[in-house]
Amino acid sequence: MTVVRALARPLLSVLFVVQGANQVRNPEPLVPKAQPVTDRLVPLAKRVAPAQVGDRIPDTTVNLIRLNGAAQVIGGLALATGKGRRLGAAVLAASLVPTTVAGHPFWQETDKQAKQVQRVQFMKNLGLLGGLLLAAVDTEGQPGLIWRASHGAKAAKRETKRGAKLAKRETKQLARSARREARLVARTAKAELPFG
């Protein structure tokens, strides 16, 4: 791991760990902002999700805020420590979307200054989302699983063709050798025949 990655991951995740822990411990102050978003998203999620998953989605906004906070703590720790870093970054990115929509709805503000503050916070979260998406796809310079699978298949196909050509060449050489041996045996046998 490079020095940049070793510094960047904890720096990117510290906000999520701290804020997530605050959400788990004290979700009530966030309820008024989160309520309109959860009122729209929970019924939609329950309709779209399979029954086994939909039945387990919390109904109360307080529990949803705690769940989001727990996801941020776990994702932040995974990203910071490097254990499950890509999955952790993806979890953080997913948790940031509803947090941003609920926490910084600048389009609903009527006061010009408050609207500007909310817009800046919204764009800051978009920047964090971009960083998390980059972290989620960062393979540390190593080929990813999809790349390896596609290139492995191509290499296997190449090796199969190479093996088939080699087998064909060897078969031709064996056939030539067998014909030469047969001619030699025939000549030898003809030379050994007694002449009448």
C-alpha positions, 0 to 999 in steps of 0.5 A: 500500500502506498503512503498516499493510500495509507493516509487518505483512507483514514482521513476519508473515513474519520468523518463517517466513524465520528458522525455514525457513532453520534447517530447511533448514540443520539439519533433524536436531533436528526429525526425532523430532517430525516422524517420526510425522506424516510417517509418516502423511502421506507414504503418504496424499499419495502415494496421493491425488496424481497419479502424476507428483506422488506420485513426487516427494514425498520419502520421508525425514523430513529431506528433508521438513523441508528442503522445508517450510523452503524453502517457508517461506523462499520464502513468507515472502520473497514475503509480506514483499516483496509480490511474490506476497504472496497466494500466499506467504501461502497457502504459509506457511499450508499449511506451518504446518499440519503444523509445528503438528501435529508440533511442538505435540501438546499432546494427547499430553503427560502433564505438566500444565505441558508440556501447557499450554506446548504448548497455548499454542504450538499456539494461537499457531500458530493465530493465525499461521494466521489472519493468514496466511489474511487475508493470502492473501485481502487484495486491498489494497482492490481487487476480487479476480479472482472479484469482477471476473469476476462483476461484469464478466459482469453489466455485459456482460449489462446492456450487451447488454440496453441495446444491444438496447433501443436498437437496438429503439428506433432500428429503430422510429424508422427504421420511422416515418421510412420510413413518413412518407417513403413517405406524403410521396412518395405525396402528392407523386406524387399531387399531380403526376399530371395530372387527366384 
